[in-house]
Amino acid sequence: MTSLHALRARALASSALEGLAVGAVLASRAAPPWSRPRVLTATAAGALVAVDQLSLELPAVLRELGATGAVGQPPVHERRALLHAGTRALGLGLLLQVFDRPARAELARRGVAHPHRWFGLAAGLAHAAAVAPVYWRLGGERAAAEAERDASIEAELQAMAAGR
């Protein structure tokens, strides 16, 4: 059983990694489209998020596949939480698209060196702050579901032992 602290630490790490990926992609927008630095940054950001999600979900999927021979749908609370996180990320992404050029232009007008990097940093922090509460709550829900599942298995085993 994974502890509540481990699941919540994982939630914070996932939020930070997603924020890093978003910030890096937006910071790389100063490079010309399809340039080597921009393509490499986008590829690395996508790979980082994919590895993060696979490391979270793949072990559970493989365990379920080995135990039952099939993989069912995730629980409703997980689907709802991931939809909520996706909606927040999409809303923030649209907001960032609206303020991208004006914010970078204002930073440049004020003499800030590398305004695209500062905007990327702010965007990454905003993304992490937008999805962290959802992932935090999902970590707590996963811990509660695991504890409930373990308790029902324990009760079943005790009932079987008492019936001997």
Secondary structure, DSSP 8 states (H G I E B T S, - for coil): ---HHHHHHHHHHHHHHHHHHHHHHHHGGGS-TT-HHHHHHHHHHHHHHHHHHHHHHHHHHHHHHHHHSS-----HHHHHHHHHHHHHHHHHHHHHHHHHHHHHHHHHHTT-SSHHHHHHHHHHHHHHHHHHHHHHHHHHHHHHHHHHHHHHHHHHHHHHHHT-
